[in-house]
């Protein structure tokens, strides 16, 4: 929720996705999370890092 545009429901969906599927392999894999499409990803992309 520290990223602007990610509220409690999107944050919960991201955490649930990671619990179910493991770490994200690339920033683009965030679009596999329910509720995060191309437009949302484009808004968040500059703030996302994958280690």
Predicted model as a PDB file, atoms N, CA, C, CB and O in Angstrom, pLDDT in the B-factor column:
MODEL        1                                                                  
ATOM      1  N   UNK A   1       0.813  -1.194   0.000  1.00 67.00           N  
ATOM      2  CA  UNK A   1       0.000   0.000   0.000  1.00 67.00           C  
ATOM      3  C   UNK A   1       0.856   1.258   0.000  1.00 67.00           C  
ATOM      4  CB  UNK A   1      -0.925  -0.002   1.192  1.00 67.00           C  
ATOM      5  O   UNK A   1       0.323   2.367  -0.022  1.00 67.00           O  
ATOM      6  N   UNK A   2       2.169   1.103   0.024  1.00 77.00           N  
ATOM      7  CA  UNK A   2       3.033   2.283   0.009  1.00 77.00           C  
ATOM      8  C   UNK A   2       3.178   2.872  -1.383  1.00 77.00           C  
ATOM      9  CB  UNK A   2       4.397   1.935   0.556  1.00 77.00           C  
ATOM     10  O   UNK A   2       3.700   3.977  -1.533  1.00 77.00           O  
ATOM     11  N   UNK A   3       2.731   2.163  -2.391  1.00 83.00           N  
ATOM     12  CA  UNK A   3       2.787   2.677  -3.759  1.00 83.00           C  
ATOM     13  C   UNK A   3       1.469   3.396  -4.052  1.00 83.00           C  
ATOM     14  CB  UNK A   3       3.047   1.521  -4.795  1.00 83.00           C  
ATOM     15  O   UNK A   3       0.399   2.815  -3.871  1.00 83.00           O  
ATOM     16  N   UNK A   4       1.534   4.649  -4.503  1.00 81.00           N  
ATOM     17  CA  UNK A   4       0.300   5.369  -4.832  1.00 81.00           C  
ATOM     18  C   UNK A   4      -0.524   4.585  -5.847  1.00 81.00           C  
ATOM     19  CB  UNK A   4       0.621   6.774  -5.379  1.00 81.00           C  
ATOM     20  O   UNK A   4       0.006   4.096  -6.845  1.00 81.00           O  
ATOM     21  N   UNK A   5      -1.805   4.471  -5.589  1.00 81.00           N  
ATOM     22  CA  UNK A   5      -2.691   3.731  -6.476  1.00 81.00           C  
ATOM     23  C   UNK A   5      -2.936   2.297  -6.033  1.00 81.00           C  
ATOM     24  CB  UNK A   5      -2.130   3.730  -7.855  1.00 81.00           C  
ATOM     25  O   UNK A   5      -3.777   1.603  -6.605  1.00 81.00           O  
ATOM     26  N   UNK A   6      -2.203   1.848  -5.013  1.00 90.00           N  
ATOM     27  CA  UNK A   6      -2.408   0.500  -4.481  1.00 90.00           C  
ATOM     28  C   UNK A   6      -3.033   0.635  -3.102  1.00 90.00           C  
ATOM     29  CB  UNK A   6      -1.061  -0.311  -4.418  1.00 90.00           C  
ATOM     30  O   UNK A   6      -2.376   0.989  -2.123  1.00 90.00           O  
ATOM     31  N   UNK A   7      -4.317   0.343  -3.062  1.00 91.00           N  
ATOM     32  CA  UNK A   7      -5.036   0.408  -1.797  1.00 91.00           C  
ATOM     33  C   UNK A   7      -5.102  -0.962  -1.144  1.00 91.00           C  
ATOM     34  CB  UNK A   7      -6.444   0.960  -2.007  1.00 91.00           C  
ATOM     35  O   UNK A   7      -4.434  -1.899  -1.583  1.00 91.00           O  
ATOM     36  N   UNK A   8      -5.900  -1.078  -0.106  1.00 92.00           N  
ATOM     37  CA  UNK A   8      -5.976  -2.334   0.638  1.00 92.00           C  
ATOM     38  C   UNK A   8      -6.372  -3.549  -0.197  1.00 92.00           C  
ATOM     39  CB  UNK A   8      -6.943  -2.182   1.749  1.00 92.00           C  
ATOM     40  O   UNK A   8      -5.807  -4.627  -0.012  1.00 92.00           O  
ATOM     41  N   UNK A   9      -7.343  -3.397  -1.125  1.00 93.00           N  
ATOM     42  CA  UNK A   9      -7.751  -4.578  -1.890  1.00 93.00           C  
ATOM     43  C   UNK A   9      -6.706  -5.037  -2.886  1.00 93.00           C  
ATOM     44  CB  UNK A   9      -9.028  -4.297  -2.615  1.00 93.00           C  
ATOM     45  O   UNK A   9      -6.480  -6.237  -3.038  1.00 93.00           O  
ATOM     46  N   UNK A  10      -6.060  -4.089  -3.572  1.00 92.00           N  
ATOM     47  CA  UNK A  10      -5.007  -4.485  -4.512  1.00 92.00           C  
ATOM     48  C   UNK A  10      -3.806  -5.041  -3.762  1.00 92.00           C  
ATOM     49  CB  UNK A  10      -4.579  -3.291  -5.387  1.00 92.00           C  
ATOM     50  O   UNK A  10      -3.185  -6.003  -4.213  1.00 92.00           O  
ATOM     51  N   UNK A  11      -3.475  -4.445  -2.623  1.00 92.00           N  
ATOM     52  CA  UNK A  11      -2.362  -4.954  -1.820  1.00 92.00           C  
ATOM     53  C   UNK A  11      -2.652  -6.382  -1.363  1.00 92.00           C  
ATOM     54  CB  UNK A  11      -2.105  -4.038  -0.598  1.00 92.00           C  
ATOM     55  O   UNK A  11      -1.768  -7.237  -1.401  1.00 92.00           O  
ATOM     56  N   UNK A  12      -3.877  -6.642  -0.935  1.00 95.00           N  
ATOM     57  CA  UNK A  12      -4.250  -7.994  -0.506  1.00 95.00           C  
ATOM     58  C   UNK A  12      -4.179  -8.976  -1.675  1.00 95.00           C  
ATOM     59  CB  UNK A  12      -5.668  -7.995   0.099  1.00 95.00           C  
ATOM     60  O   UNK A  12      -3.745 -10.115  -1.505  1.00 95.00           O  
ATOM     61  N   UNK A  13      -4.603  -8.538  -2.858  1.00 95.00           N  
ATOM     62  CA  UNK A  13      -4.536  -9.409  -4.040  1.00 95.00           C  
ATOM     63  C   UNK A  13      -3.094  -9.722  -4.403  1.00 95.00           C  
ATOM     64  CB  UNK A  13      -5.247  -8.756  -5.235  1.00 95.00           C  
ATOM     65  O   UNK A  13      -2.787 -10.846  -4.801  1.00 95.00           O  
ATOM     66  N   UNK A  14      -2.201  -8.740  -4.270  1.00 93.00           N  
ATOM     67  CA  UNK A  14      -0.781  -8.951  -4.562  1.00 93.00           C  
ATOM     68  C   UNK A  14      -0.184  -9.946  -3.567  1.00 93.00           C  
ATOM     69  CB  UNK A  14      -0.006  -7.607  -4.516  1.00 93.00           C  
ATOM     70  O   UNK A  14       0.528 -10.869  -3.961  1.00 93.00           O  
ATOM     71  N   UNK A  15      -0.472  -9.761  -2.295  1.00 94.00           N  
ATOM     72  CA  UNK A  15       0.038 -10.673  -1.268  1.00 94.00           C  
ATOM     73  C   UNK A  15      -0.505 -12.083  -1.501  1.00 94.00           C  
ATOM     74  CB  UNK A  15      -0.347 -10.173   0.150  1.00 94.00           C  
ATOM     75  O   UNK A  15       0.242 -13.057  -1.400  1.00 94.00           O  
ATOM     76  N   UNK A  16      -1.785 -12.200  -1.808  1.00 96.00           N  
ATOM     77  CA  UNK A  16      -2.372 -13.517  -2.055  1.00 96.00           C  
ATOM     78  C   UNK A  16      -1.737 -14.181  -3.268  1.00 96.00           C  
ATOM     79  CB  UNK A  16      -3.885 -13.400  -2.255  1.00 96.00           C  
ATOM     80  O   UNK A  16      -1.472 -15.383  -3.249  1.00 96.00           O  
ATOM     81  N   UNK A  17      -1.490 -13.411  -4.323  1.00 94.00           N  
ATOM     82  CA  UNK A  17      -0.841 -13.955  -5.515  1.00 94.00           C  
ATOM     83  C   UNK A  17       0.537 -14.495  -5.163  1.00 94.00           C  
ATOM     84  CB  UNK A  17      -0.729 -12.882  -6.614  1.00 94.00           C  
ATOM     85  O   UNK A  17       0.901 -15.590  -5.590  1.00 94.00           O  
ATOM     86  N   UNK A  18       1.292 -13.747  -4.399  1.00 94.00           N  
ATOM     87  CA  UNK A  18       2.638 -14.198  -4.007  1.00 94.00           C  
ATOM     88  C   UNK A  18       2.569 -15.439  -3.132  1.00 94.00           C  
ATOM     89  CB  UNK A  18       3.386 -13.081  -3.265  1.00 94.00           C  
ATOM     90  O   UNK A  18       3.417 -16.325  -3.245  1.00 94.00           O  
ATOM     91  N   UNK A  19       1.581 -15.513  -2.270  1.00 96.00           N  
ATOM     92  CA  UNK A  19       1.410 -16.699  -1.429  1.00 96.00           C  
ATOM     93  C   UNK A  19       1.122 -17.927  -2.294  1.00 96.00           C  
ATOM     94  CB  UNK A  19       0.269 -16.482  -0.405  1.00 96.00           C  
ATOM     95  O   UNK A  19       1.654 -19.011  -2.054  1.00 96.00           O  
ATOM     96  N   UNK A  20       0.278 -17.740  -3.293  1.00 96.00           N  
ATOM     97  CA  UNK A  20      -0.132 -18.852  -4.151  1.00 96.00           C  
ATOM     98  C   UNK A  20       0.912 -19.237  -5.201  1.00 96.00           C  
ATOM     99  CB  UNK A  20      -1.418 -18.504  -4.839  1.00 96.00           C  
ATOM    100  O   UNK A  20       1.047 -20.412  -5.540  1.00 96.00           O  
ATOM    101  N   UNK A  21       1.658 -18.239  -5.723  1.00 95.00           N  
ATOM    102  CA  UNK A  21       2.528 -18.481  -6.876  1.00 95.00           C  
ATOM    103  C   UNK A  21       4.010 -18.201  -6.640  1.00 95.00           C  
ATOM    104  CB  UNK A  21       2.067 -17.653  -8.009  1.00 95.00           C  
ATOM    105  O   UNK A  21       4.832 -18.483  -7.512  1.00 95.00           O  
ATOM    106  N   UNK A  22       4.361 -17.661  -5.501  1.00 94.00           N  
ATOM    107  CA  UNK A  22       5.760 -17.313  -5.242  1.00 94.00           C  
ATOM    108  C   UNK A  22       6.075 -15.905  -5.721  1.00 94.00           C  
ATOM    109  CB  UNK A  22       6.694 -18.315  -5.919  1.00 94.00           C  
ATOM    110  O   UNK A  22       5.193 -15.144  -6.119  1.00 94.00           O  
ATOM    111  N   UNK A  23       7.360 -15.586  -5.670  1.00 93.00           N  
ATOM    112  CA  UNK A  23       7.808 -14.243  -6.037  1.00 93.00           C  
ATOM    113  C   UNK A  23       7.521 -13.925  -7.502  1.00 93.00           C  
ATOM    114  CB  UNK A  23       9.296 -14.095  -5.760  1.00 93.00           C  
ATOM    115  O   UNK A  23       7.420 -14.816  -8.347  1.00 93.00           O  
ATOM    116  N   UNK A  24       7.396 -12.645  -7.771  1.00 93.00           N  
ATOM    117  CA  UNK A  24       7.228 -12.186  -9.141  1.00 93.00           C  
ATOM    118  C   UNK A  24       8.558 -12.332  -9.871  1.00 93.00           C  
ATOM    119  CB  UNK A  24       6.726 -10.713  -9.183  1.00 93.00           C  
ATOM    120  O   UNK A  24       9.617 -12.045  -9.313  1.00 93.00           O  
ATOM    121  N   UNK A  25       8.494 -12.777 -11.111  1.00 93.00           N  
ATOM    122  CA  UNK A  25       9.713 -12.985 -11.917  1.00 93.00           C  
ATOM    123  C   UNK A  25      10.123 -11.723 -12.668  1.00 93.00           C  
ATOM    124  CB  UNK A  25       9.499 -14.126 -12.915  1.00 93.00           C  
ATOM    125  O   UNK A  25      11.296 -11.536 -12.992  1.00 93.00           O  
ATOM    126  N   UNK A  26       9.154 -10.865 -12.939  1.00 94.00           N  
ATOM    127  CA  UNK A  26       9.412  -9.616 -13.662  1.00 94.00           C  
ATOM    128  C   UNK A  26       8.346  -8.617 -13.234  1.00 94.00           C  
ATOM    129  CB  UNK A  26       9.402  -9.832 -15.231  1.00 94.00           C  
ATOM    130  O   UNK A  26       7.303  -9.012 -12.712  1.00 94.00           O  
ATOM    131  N   UNK A  27       8.594  -7.328 -13.447  1.00 93.00           N  
ATOM    132  CA  UNK A  27       7.562  -6.351 -13.123  1.00 93.00           C  
ATOM    133  C   UNK A  27       6.254  -6.619 -13.878  1.00 93.00           C  
ATOM    134  CB  UNK A  27       8.062  -4.949 -13.437  1.00 93.00           C  
ATOM    135  O   UNK A  27       5.167  -6.416 -13.336  1.00 93.00           O  
ATOM    136  N   UNK A  28       6.362  -7.070 -15.119  1.00 94.00           N  
ATOM    137  CA  UNK A  28       5.176  -7.323 -15.930  1.00 94.00           C  
ATOM    138  C   UNK A  28       4.307  -8.446 -15.358  1.00 94.00           C  
ATOM    139  CB  UNK A  28       5.587  -7.664 -17.348  1.00 94.00           C  
ATOM    140  O   UNK A  28       3.104  -8.484 -15.615  1.00 94.00           O  
ATOM    141  N   UNK A  29       4.898  -9.351 -14.595  1.00 94.00           N  
ATOM    142  CA  UNK A  29       4.110 -10.450 -14.027  1.00 94.00           C  
ATOM    143  C   UNK A  29       3.093  -9.945 -13.009  1.00 94.00           C  
ATOM    144  CB  UNK A  29       5.032 -11.477 -13.371  1.00 94.00           C  
ATOM    145  O   UNK A  29       2.189 -10.684 -12.619  1.00 94.00           O  
ATOM    146  N   UNK A  30       3.230  -8.707 -12.581  1.00 94.00           N  
ATOM    147  CA  UNK A  30       2.245  -8.110 -11.683  1.00 94.00           C  
ATOM    148  C   UNK A  30       0.864  -8.050 -12.345  1.00 94.00           C  
ATOM    149  CB  UNK A  30       2.693  -6.701 -11.261  1.00 94.00           C  
ATOM    150  O   UNK A  30      -0.160  -8.043 -11.662  1.00 94.00           O  
ATOM    151  N   UNK A  31       0.848  -8.006 -13.681  1.00 95.00           N  
ATOM    152  CA  UNK A  31      -0.424  -7.955 -14.396  1.00 95.00           C  
ATOM    153  C   UNK A  31      -1.190  -9.269 -14.297  1.00 95.00           C  
ATOM    154  CB  UNK A  31      -0.187  -7.609 -15.852  1.00 95.00           C  
ATOM    155  O   UNK A  31      -2.351  -9.326 -14.703  1.00 95.00           O  
ATOM    156  N   UNK A  32      -0.583 -10.311 -13.777  1.00 95.00           N  
ATOM    157  CA  UNK A  32      -1.283 -11.579 -13.561  1.00 95.00           C  
ATOM    158  C   UNK A  32      -2.181 -11.513 -12.327  1.00 95.00           C  
ATOM    159  CB  UNK A  32      -0.274 -12.725 -13.415  1.00 95.00           C  
ATOM    160  O   UNK A  32      -3.028 -12.384 -12.126  1.00 95.00           O  
ATOM    161  N   UNK A  33      -1.998 -10.482 -11.501  1.00 95.00           N  
ATOM    162  CA  UNK A  33      -2.818 -10.302 -10.304  1.00 95.00           C  
ATOM    163  C   UNK A  33      -4.174  -9.746 -10.724  1.00 95.00           C  
ATOM    164  CB  UNK A  33      -2.118  -9.354  -9.273  1.00 95.00           C  
ATOM    165  O   UNK A  33      -4.257  -8.809 -11.518  1.00 95.00           O  
ATOM    166  N   UNK A  34      -5.227 -10.333 -10.182  1.00 90.00           N  
ATOM    167  CA  UNK A  34      -6.574  -9.867 -10.480  1.00 90.00           C  
ATOM    168  C   UNK A  34      -6.720  -8.391 -10.100  1.00 90.00           C  
ATOM    169  CB  UNK A  34      -7.620 -10.724  -9.737  1.00 90.00           C  
ATOM    170  O   UNK A  34      -6.371  -7.994  -8.988  1.00 90.00           O  
ATOM    171  N   UNK A  35      -7.233  -7.591 -11.019  1.00 89.00           N  
ATOM    172  CA  UNK A  35      -7.436  -6.171 -10.754  1.00 89.00           C  
ATOM    173  C   UNK A  35      -6.300  -5.280 -11.211  1.00 89.00           C  
ATOM    174  CB  UNK A  35      -7.649  -5.967  -9.311  1.00 89.00           C  
ATOM    175  O   UNK A  35      -6.390  -4.056 -11.107  1.00 89.00           O  
ATOM    176  N   UNK A  36      -5.228  -5.880 -11.719  1.00 92.00           N  
ATOM    177  CA  UNK A  36      -4.107  -5.074 -12.230  1.00 92.00           C  
ATOM    178  C   UNK A  36      -3.962  -5.373 -13.713  1.00 92.00           C  
ATOM    179  CB  UNK A  36      -2.762  -5.379 -11.454  1.00 92.00           C  
ATOM    180  O   UNK A  36      -3.457  -6.420 -14.118  1.00 92.00           O  
ATOM    181  N   UNK A  37      -4.419  -4.425 -14.497  1.00 93.00           N  
ATOM    182  CA  UNK A  37      -4.338  -4.560 -15.948  1.00 93.00           C  
ATOM    183  C   UNK A  37      -3.244  -3.661 -16.497  1.00 93.00           C  
ATOM    184  CB  UNK A  37      -5.688  -4.223 -16.603  1.00 93.00           C  
ATOM    185  O   UNK A  37      -2.427  -3.118 -15.754  1.00 93.00           O  
ATOM    186  N   UNK A  38      -3.246  -3.520 -17.802  1.00 94.00           N  
ATOM    187  CA  UNK A  38      -2.220  -2.735 -18.491  1.00 94.00           C  
ATOM    188  C   UNK A  38      -2.168  -1.291 -18.005  1.00 94.00           C  
ATOM    189  CB  UNK A  38      -2.466  -2.758 -19.984  1.00 94.00           C  
ATOM    190  O   UNK A  38      -1.089  -0.765 -17.732  1.00 94.00           O  
ATOM    191  N   UNK A  39      -3.327  -0.650 -17.897  1.00 93.00           N  
ATOM    192  CA  UNK A  39      -3.350   0.768 -17.498  1.00 93.00           C  
ATOM    193  C   UNK A  39      -2.831   0.948 -16.075  1.00 93.00           C  
ATOM    194  CB  UNK A  39      -4.776   1.337 -17.609  1.00 93.00           C  
ATOM    195  O   UNK A  39      -2.040   1.855 -15.815  1.00 93.00           O  
ATOM    196  N   UNK A  40      -3.267   0.098 -15.159  1.00 91.00           N  
ATOM    197  CA  UNK A  40      -2.796   0.188 -13.775  1.00 91.00           C  
ATOM    198  C   UNK A  40      -1.299  -0.080 -13.724  1.00 91.00           C  
ATOM    199  CB  UNK A  40      -3.557  -0.810 -12.863  1.00 91.00           C  
ATOM    200  O   UNK A  40      -0.557   0.621 -13.037  1.00 91.00           O  
ATOM    201  N   UNK A  41      -0.864  -1.094 -14.453  1.00 93.00           N  
ATOM    202  CA  UNK A  41       0.560  -1.423 -14.476  1.00 93.00           C  
ATOM    203  C   UNK A  41       1.390  -0.242 -14.976  1.00 93.00           C  
ATOM    204  CB  UNK A  41       0.809  -2.652 -15.358  1.00 93.00           C  
ATOM    205  O   UNK A  41       2.434   0.071 -14.403  1.00 93.00           O  
ATOM    206  N   UNK A  42       0.934   0.405 -16.027  1.00 93.00           N  
ATOM    207  CA  UNK A  42       1.667   1.544 -16.578  1.00 93.00           C  
ATOM    208  C   UNK A  42       1.805   2.664 -15.548  1.00 93.00           C  
ATOM    209  CB  UNK A  42       0.965   2.069 -17.834  1.00 93.00           C  
ATOM    210  O   UNK A  42       2.828   3.349 -15.515  1.00 93.00           O  
ATOM    211  N   UNK A  43       0.791   2.856 -14.712  1.00 91.00           N  
ATOM    212  CA  UNK A  43       0.857   3.887 -13.676  1.00 91.00           C  
ATOM    213  C   UNK A  43       1.856   3.506 -12.577  1.00 91.00           C  
ATOM    214  CB  UNK A  43      -0.536   4.119 -13.066  1.00 91.00           C  
ATOM    215  O   UNK A  43       2.498   4.375 -11.987  1.00 91.00           O  
ATOM    216  N   UNK A  44       1.982   2.212 -12.308  1.00 90.00           N  
ATOM    217  CA  UNK A  44       2.827   1.734 -11.220  1.00 90.00           C  
ATOM    218  C   UNK A  44       4.241   1.354 -11.639  1.00 90.00           C  
ATOM    219  CB  UNK A  44       2.185   0.565 -10.582  1.00 90.00           C  
ATOM    220  O   UNK A  44       5.139   1.274 -10.800  1.00 90.00           O  
ATOM    221  N   UNK A  45       4.439   1.122 -12.918  1.00 91.00           N  
ATOM    222  CA  UNK A  45       5.673   0.537 -13.430  1.00 91.00           C  
ATOM    223  C   UNK A  45       6.954   1.197 -12.937  1.00 91.00           C  
ATOM    224  CB  UNK A  45       5.653   0.585 -14.898  1.00 91.00           C  
ATOM    225  O   UNK A  45       7.916   0.502 -12.611  1.00 91.00           O  
ATOM    226  N   UNK A  46       6.985   2.507 -12.878  1.00 91.00           N  
ATOM    227  CA  UNK A  46       8.218   3.200 -12.494  1.00 91.00           C  
ATOM    228  C   UNK A  46       8.545   3.001 -11.012  1.00 91.00           C  
ATOM    229  CB  UNK A  46       8.099   4.695 -12.802  1.00 91.00           C  
ATOM    230  O   UNK A  46       9.659   3.303 -10.582  1.00 91.00           O  
ATOM    231  N   UNK A  47       7.599   2.501 -10.236  1.00 90.00           N  
ATOM    232  CA  UNK A  47       7.803   2.333  -8.804  1.00 90.00           C  
ATOM    233  C   UNK A  47       7.988   0.866  -8.411  1.00 90.00           C  
ATOM    234  CB  UNK A  47       6.632   2.923  -8.048  1.00 90.00           C  
ATOM    235  O   UNK A  47       8.112   0.555  -7.226  1.00 90.00           O  
ATOM    236  N   UNK A  48       8.008  -0.027  -9.388  1.00 89.00           N  
ATOM    237  CA  UNK A  48       8.087  -1.452  -9.102  1.00 89.00           C  
ATOM    238  C   UNK A  48       9.516  -1.949  -9.313  1.00 89.00           C  
ATOM    239  CB  UNK A  48       7.101  -2.240  -9.990  1.00 89.00           C  
ATOM    240  O   UNK A  48      10.166  -1.629 -10.308  1.00 89.00           O  
ATOM    241  N   UNK A  49       9.982  -2.735  -8.354  1.00 88.00           N  
ATOM    242  CA  UNK A  49      11.256  -3.449  -8.521  1.00 88.00           C  
ATOM    243  C   UNK A  49      11.026  -4.907  -8.163  1.00 88.00           C  
ATOM    244  CB  UNK A  49      12.395  -2.823  -7.631  1.00 88.00           C  
ATOM    245  O   UNK A  49      10.232  -5.234  -7.281  1.00 88.00           O  
ATOM    246  N   UNK A  50      11.736  -5.770  -8.865  1.00 87.00           N  
ATOM    247  CA  UNK A  50      11.670  -7.199  -8.608  1.00 87.00           C  
ATOM    248  C   UNK A  50      13.079  -7.663  -8.295  1.00 87.00           C  
ATOM    249  CB  UNK A  50      11.061  -7.983  -9.822  1.00 87.00           C  
ATOM    250  O   UNK A  50      14.004  -7.464  -9.083  1.00 87.00           O  
ATOM    251  N   UNK A  51      13.230  -8.278  -7.147  1.00 81.00           N  
ATOM    252  CA  UNK A  51      14.555  -8.779  -6.755  1.00 81.00           C  
ATOM    253  C   UNK A  51      14.648 -10.262  -6.944  1.00 81.00           C  
ATOM    254  CB  UNK A  51      14.863  -8.430  -5.312  1.00 81.00           C  
ATOM    255  O   UNK A  51      15.690 -10.856  -6.665  1.00 81.00           O  
TER     256      UNK A  51                                                      
ENDMDL                                                                          
END                                                                             
